[in-house]
């Protein structure tokens, strides 16, 4: 960590805030923690005074608590994408469009927030698919301080969904399970990657953004005051509700449409004019109009707090893994006192060789600009060290949680550090970095460790966020996958008398690179030093000449002395990230495991035949699978399942020099036969192709394939 200046005292006027009072000063910019939502402060005070929260009526549960984040600064501000509004009809009703799932009943618990969440998400996924997600699992497993019966808010839902804890199907965890009975080992049915936050209304007729969002995406989660138990506000005959007081919101529901001409006379107390939202409740079909009611545009608490639209539920195969430090998500936000720009960064340790394909973060402001930087092989404590692999600039119209698909995925090296750095530029406010931290009575389970999250005012001088709060992390996620891309692709090569002709996937053909061994021997290529790039090697008898991509030429490159001369092979047999050199003599494999040292045979392998040895990860389990190729037959010993003849549908019909590597970056090695200049490749995803790429070396040598450039 590098900081300039001294500490300075800032008073934080937020009940329950746990940031230490001495906050970082970087380049004369003071780190600033935005104040809590006044409604949340009031809620915390009422809890401390043993007030009954949330309110429960005679028949139905409520369950809304205010968000700790104060979104009042969003009022009156329009996302860029909505500045040209669509023509809005005077009436609109999702009930008539097949965009709503059946009405549910939260009785008797304070779980309205969970029902409103799934009212929105299930609606967004219609009409393409119908879902019934488990409110019980969300209410039991959100991870926050609030008990099942004590309510929640939409930021709790966002945290649960975007960390991939849900949604779970209702049939797998039904609401009848109740408090304390929500399984935690059920697989999510969707990956929620996008949630929009809409500003609170500024006046009774400030409804355009709400209406257009309903038209574009479906039902939206909103808050209200819900005194339906008296005859003052709810006309049960017309299912019409109108409240004009100042009480805190206590109930979450979903807006599903509107009627501009809905008569003011339908309400017990007539509002200033006509017009009402059509609202979906979670109190069963016996309430209101088969579970729905009308709420006047002039209601003073409906949409008086920010609302949420859960607009996205993607396939669970879209990404294979997520790197994150914020399971409880957006609890507060920080920035610097005199600017709307701030930098946030997370440093992660790669646990496999997948590629970063998307980045997730929260946008605290509408029309926020951002620049994403991804660095590989960084130095601990220094987010912008190592190799800059990607820079990508964009903007987000809506406040909320967003996932940005990267223009070029970035391959990772298992066990190595990488960072996701984001420059946030808010359009109006000076706290553009969403953070998770342990807020008493709300998110006290949040934890952090030094070396994970960093903040900066200029992207140069960084402060470890734990110096300001030992429980705080920046809310930035990295999503990985194994889909086909140029990232992680093997680069074919021809080796002629010590000369390496490489066809790099990232930049095309090169001859020789810096490699000049001065010897002509058997070529091998594998990543011996776990930097993500294959190291070209020449093996002459028992001598291994290795050109480490990071540090340069070395003779032998390790302690290896096999005492025998055979056909050299190198691959990661033990899944520790480093290639293990091997000598194959007939059917015998002599392997020098990078972790444990020399072994004869190295496994249960006994092919019973002697051919040309090949080793690569054919089944994407992280371990190389040894193979023997005799003419056109591939004998493979899969590390997970054992011996197979041929191992796949491969039938090249020709006999050449066998090669195997991951040419299409799907995580599985692709077998190939090379005859002179022709490459016959059997892509694991798409099947057989002749040549498989633009490669034309113009020379004939010994073929090798590996990822030389880490791209």
TAFEN-V233426 format. One record per residue. N is the residue number from 1. RES is the residue in one small letter. OMEGA is omega in whole degrees, 0 to 359 (999 if undefined). D_LAST is the distance of its C-alpha to the last C-alpha in whole Angstrom. Layout:
BEGIN
n:res:omega:d_last
N:RES:OMEGA:D_LAST
N:RES:OMEGA:D_LAST
END
This chain:
BEGIN
n:res:omega:d_last
1:x:178:29
2:x:178:31
3:x:175:33
4:x:174:36
5:x:183:40
6:x:178:42
7:x:179:42
8:x:185:44
9:x:172:46
10:x:177:46
11:x:178:48
12:x:184:46
13:x:180:48
14:x:179:47
15:x:178:49
16:x:179:46
17:x:184:44
18:x:175:43
19:x:176:41
20:x:186:43
21:x:178:45
22:x:184:43
23:x:187:40
24:x:170:37
25:x:181:38
26:x:182:35
27:x:177:36
28:x:176:39
29:x:183:38
30:x:177:39
31:x:191:37
32:x:175:39
33:x:182:39
34:x:180:40
35:x:178:44
36:x:173:44
37:x:179:45
38:x:178:49
39:x:177:50
40:x:178:47
41:x:179:50
42:x:178:53
43:x:180:51
44:x:179:51
45:x:179:54
46:x:176:56
47:x:180:54
48:x:180:55
49:x:178:59
50:x:176:59
51:x:179:59
52:x:177:58
53:x:357:54
54:x:181:53
55:x:175:56
56:x:181:58
57:x:185:60
58:x:186:63
59:x:190:61
60:x:174:57
61:x:172:55
62:x:172:52
63:x:180:50
64:x:165:48
65:x:182:47
66:x:173:46
67:x:176:42
68:x:180:42
69:x:179:40
70:x:182:42
71:x:184:41
72:x:181:44
73:x:179:43
74:x:185:41
75:x:176:45
76:x:183:45
77:x:188:42
78:x:173:40
79:x:181:36
80:x:184:35
81:x:181:34
82:x:184:38
83:x:171:40
84:x:188:41
85:x:173:43
86:x:174:43
87:x:182:47
88:x:178:48
89:x:181:51
90:x:177:54
91:x:177:53
92:x:187:50
93:x:180:50
94:x:179:47
95:x:182:49
96:x:187:50
97:x:181:47
98:x:185:45
99:x:180:43
100:x:174:45
101:x:182:45
102:x:178:48
103:x:179:50
104:x:182:49
105:x:180:52
106:x:185:51
107:x:9:54
108:x:193:55
109:x:178:52
110:x:186:51
111:x:183:47
112:x:182:48
113:x:178:44
114:x:179:42
115:x:178:44
116:x:177:44
117:x:184:40
118:x:170:40
119:x:180:42
120:x:184:40
121:x:180:37
122:x:178:39
123:x:181:40
124:x:183:36
125:x:174:35
126:x:9:39
127:x:183:40
128:x:180:36
129:x:180:37
130:x:181:40
131:x:172:39
132:x:186:41
133:x:188:39
134:x:172:41
135:x:180:42
136:x:181:44
137:x:177:40
138:x:183:39
139:x:179:43
140:x:193:42
141:x:180:39
142:x:175:38
143:x:181:38
144:x:185:40
145:x:185:44
146:x:176:46
147:x:182:47
148:x:185:47
149:x:186:50
150:x:170:50
151:x:181:47
152:x:180:44
153:x:186:42
154:x:176:39
155:x:173:37
156:x:177:37
157:x:181:36
158:x:181:33
159:x:180:32
160:x:184:33
161:x:186:31
162:x:171:28
163:x:178:28
164:x:171:28
165:x:181:31
166:x:9:33
167:x:176:34
168:x:178:36
169:x:179:38
170:x:183:42
171:x:181:43
172:x:178:41
173:x:186:43
174:x:181:46
175:x:179:47
176:x:175:50
177:x:174:49
178:x:185:49
179:x:176:49
180:x:183:47
181:x:178:46
182:x:180:43
183:x:181:40
184:x:185:37
185:x:181:35
186:x:182:35
187:x:176:32
188:x:181:31
189:x:180:32
190:x:168:29
191:x:178:27
192:x:186:28
193:x:184:26
194:x:175:28
195:x:181:32
196:x:175:34
197:x:184:36
198:x:182:39
199:x:172:42
200:x:178:45
201:x:176:48
202:x:179:50
203:x:187:53
204:x:185:54
205:x:177:53
206:x:189:50
207:x:189:48
208:x:181:46
209:x:178:43
210:x:182:44
211:x:183:45
212:x:178:42
213:x:175:40
214:x:179:42
215:x:185:42
216:x:192:38
217:x:184:37
218:x:185:40
219:x:178:42
220:x:180:41
221:x:179:42
222:x:180:45
223:x:182:48
224:x:166:51
225:x:196:55
226:x:178:56
227:x:177:60
228:x:189:61
229:x:176:63
230:x:177:66
231:x:183:68
232:x:191:67
233:x:187:63
234:x:174:63
235:x:185:65
236:x:179:64
237:x:182:66
238:x:185:64
239:x:186:61
240:x:184:61
241:x:177:59
242:x:179:60
243:x:182:60
244:x:180:61
245:x:187:61
246:x:181:58
247:x:175:57
248:x:174:54
249:x:182:52
250:x:188:52
251:x:176:51
252:x:180:47
253:x:181:48
254:x:174:46
255:x:184:47
256:x:179:47
257:x:181:49
258:x:175:51
259:x:182:55
260:x:184:56
261:x:180:60
262:x:194:60
263:x:177:63
264:x:181:64
265:x:178:67
266:x:183:65
267:x:179:65
268:x:172:67
269:x:186:67
270:x:173:66
271:x:186:63
272:x:183:64
273:x:179:62
274:x:173:61
275:x:181:57
276:x:169:56
277:x:169:52
278:x:191:52
279:x:177:51
280:x:177:50
281:x:180:51
282:x:181:50
283:x:178:54
284:x:185:54
285:x:179:56
286:x:177:60
287:x:172:59
288:x:180:59
289:x:182:58
290:x:177:57
291:x:181:55
292:x:174:54
293:x:178:56
294:x:179:56
295:x:184:56
296:x:172:57
297:x:186:55
298:x:175:57
299:x:188:57
300:x:181:56
301:x:175:53
302:x:181:51
303:x:176:48
304:x:171:49
305:x:179:46
306:x:182:43
307:x:182:42
308:x:175:38
309:x:178:37
310:x:196:35
311:x:193:33
312:x:171:30
313:x:186:30
314:x:177:27
315:x:179:26
316:x:175:25
317:x:182:22
318:x:175:20
319:x:183:19
320:x:182:19
321:x:179:19
322:x:172:20
323:x:184:20
324:x:174:23
325:x:190:26
326:x:180:29
327:x:178:30
328:x:168:33
329:x:191:32
330:x:177:33
331:x:178:36
332:x:180:37
333:x:183:35
334:x:176:35
335:x:182:34
336:x:197:36
337:x:187:40
338:x:181:40
339:x:175:37
340:x:180:35
341:x:174:31
342:x:180:30
343:x:173:26
344:x:182:25
345:x:169:23
346:x:175:22
347:x:181:20
348:x:171:19
349:x:180:18
350:x:180:16
351:x:178:18
352:x:185:15
353:x:176:12
354:x:182:12
355:x:171:10
356:x:185:12
357:x:180:13
358:x:179:16
359:x:179:18
360:x:179:22
361:x:176:25
362:x:173:28
363:x:181:30
364:x:187:33
365:x:169:34
366:x:174:35
367:x:180:33
368:x:174:30
369:x:180:27
370:x:169:24
371:x:181:21
372:x:174:18
373:x:174:16
374:x:180:13
375:x:175:13
376:x:174:11
377:x:185:14
378:x:174:17
379:x:180:20
380:x:178:23
381:x:183:25
382:x:188:23
383:x:185:21
384:x:172:19
385:x:179:18
386:x:185:15
387:x:175:12
388:x:183:12
389:x:184:9
390:x:169:11
391:x:182:15
392:x:183:17
393:x:178:20
394:x:179:23
395:x:177:26
396:x:181:28
397:x:182:32
398:x:161:33
399:x:178:33
400:x:179:32
401:x:184:29
402:x:173:26
403:x:182:22
404:x:176:20
405:x:183:17
406:x:177:14
407:x:178:13
408:x:178:9
409:x:183:9
410:x:181:7
411:x:182:6
412:x:174:9
413:x:183:11
414:x:179:15
415:x:182:17
416:x:179:15
417:x:170:16
418:x:181:15
419:x:169:17
420:x:183:17
421:x:179:20
422:x:170:22
423:x:181:24
424:x:176:27
425:x:177:30
426:x:179:33
427:x:182:35
428:x:189:38
429:x:186:38
430:x:175:37
431:x:188:35
432:x:184:32
433:x:175:30
434:x:181:31
435:x:168:32
436:x:171:33
437:x:183:36
438:x:176:39
439:x:183:41
440:x:179:45
441:x:181:46
442:x:186:43
443:x:188:40
444:x:179:41
445:x:180:39
446:x:179:36
447:x:177:34
448:x:176:32
449:x:175:31
450:x:178:30
451:x:182:27
452:x:188:25
453:x:184:26
454:x:176:27
455:x:181:28
456:x:175:29
457:x:186:31
458:x:181:29
459:x:180:25
460:x:179:26
461:x:189:29
462:x:175:28
463:x:172:31
464:x:186:30
465:x:180:31
466:x:175:33
467:x:177:36
468:x:175:37
469:x:186:37
470:x:180:36
471:x:191:35
472:x:172:33
473:x:174:30
474:x:181:28
475:x:175:27
476:x:179:23
477:x:174:21
478:x:181:18
479:x:183:17
480:x:178:15
481:x:181:14
482:x:178:13
483:x:184:14
484:x:173:12
485:x:177:9
486:x:182:6
487:x:177:4
488:x:180:5
489:x:173:6
490:x:179:9
491:x:179:9
492:x:181:13
493:x:170:15
494:x:180:19
495:x:182:21
496:x:176:24
497:x:177:27
498:x:178:24
499:x:180:22
500:x:174:18
501:x:185:17
502:x:171:14
503:x:186:12
504:x:182:9
505:x:185:7
506:x:187:6
507:x:177:10
508:x:191:12
509:x:171:14
510:x:173:15
511:x:166:18
512:x:184:18
513:x:177:16
514:x:191:18
515:x:173:19
516:x:187:23
517:x:183:24
518:x:177:28
519:x:175:28
520:x:184:28
521:x:184:27
522:x:183:25
523:x:176:21
524:x:175:19
525:x:177:16
526:x:183:15
527:x:183:13
528:x:186:17
529:x:174:16
530:x:175:14
531:x:179:12
532:x:180:9
533:x:178:8
534:x:180:11
535:x:178:14
536:x:186:16
537:x:170:20
538:x:180:23
539:x:181:26
540:x:184:29
541:x:179:32
542:x:183:31
543:x:177:29
544:x:175:26
545:x:187:24
546:x:174:21
547:x:180:18
548:x:183:17
549:x:181:14
550:x:190:15
551:x:176:19
552:x:190:19
553:x:172:22
554:x:173:24
555:x:177:27
556:x:170:26
557:x:181:24
558:x:183:26
559:x:193:29
560:x:171:29
561:x:187:32
562:x:182:33
563:x:177:36
564:x:178:35
565:x:180:33
566:x:176:32
567:x:183:28
568:x:177:25
569:x:175:23
570:x:178:20
571:x:182:18
572:x:183:19
573:x:186:22
574:x:173:23
575:x:176:20
576:x:178:20
577:x:180:16
578:x:178:17
579:x:179:18
580:x:179:22
581:x:181:23
582:x:169:26
583:x:180:28
584:x:180:30
585:x:187:33
586:x:177:35
587:x:185:34
588:x:177:34
589:x:174:31
590:x:187:31
591:x:174:28
592:x:182:27
593:x:184:26
594:x:182:24
595:x:190:26
596:x:177:29
597:x:190:30
598:x:171:31
599:x:172:32
600:x:179:34
601:x:169:32
602:x:181:30
603:x:183:31
604:x:192:34
605:x:171:32
606:x:187:35
607:x:182:34
608:x:178:38
609:x:175:36
610:x:178:34
611:x:176:32
612:x:183:28
613:x:176:26
614:x:175:23
615:x:177:21
616:x:182:18
617:x:184:18
618:x:186:20
619:x:174:21
620:x:175:18
621:x:178:20
622:x:180:18
623:x:177:20
624:x:179:20
625:x:178:23
626:x:181:25
627:x:171:26
628:x:179:28
629:x:180:28
630:x:188:32
631:x:180:32
632:x:180:30
633:x:178:31
634:x:174:28
635:x:187:30
636:x:174:27
637:x:181:28
638:x:184:26
639:x:182:26
640:x:190:27
641:x:177:30
642:x:191:31
643:x:170:32
644:x:172:31
645:x:178:32
646:x:169:30
647:x:180:28
648:x:183:27
649:x:191:28
650:x:172:27
651:x:186:29
652:x:182:28
653:x:179:32
654:x:178:31
655:x:179:30
656:x:176:28
657:x:183:25
658:x:176:23
659:x:175:20
660:x:177:18
661:x:182:14
662:x:184:12
663:x:185:11
664:x:174:11
665:x:175:10
666:x:177:13
667:x:181:13
668:x:177:16
669:x:179:16
670:x:178:17
671:x:181:20
672:x:170:20
673:x:181:23
674:x:178:23
675:x:185:26
676:x:181:26
677:x:185:24
678:x:177:24
679:x:175:21
680:x:187:22
681:x:175:20
682:x:181:21
683:x:184:18
684:x:183:19
685:x:191:19
686:x:177:21
687:x:190:23
688:x:171:23
689:x:172:22
690:x:178:23
691:x:169:20
692:x:181:18
693:x:183:16
694:x:193:17
695:x:172:17
696:x:188:20
697:x:182:20
698:x:178:24
699:x:178:25
700:x:179:25
701:x:179:24
702:x:185:23
703:x:176:20
704:x:176:17
705:x:177:14
706:x:180:11
707:x:185:7
708:x:186:8
709:x:178:5
710:x:183:4
711:x:999:0
END
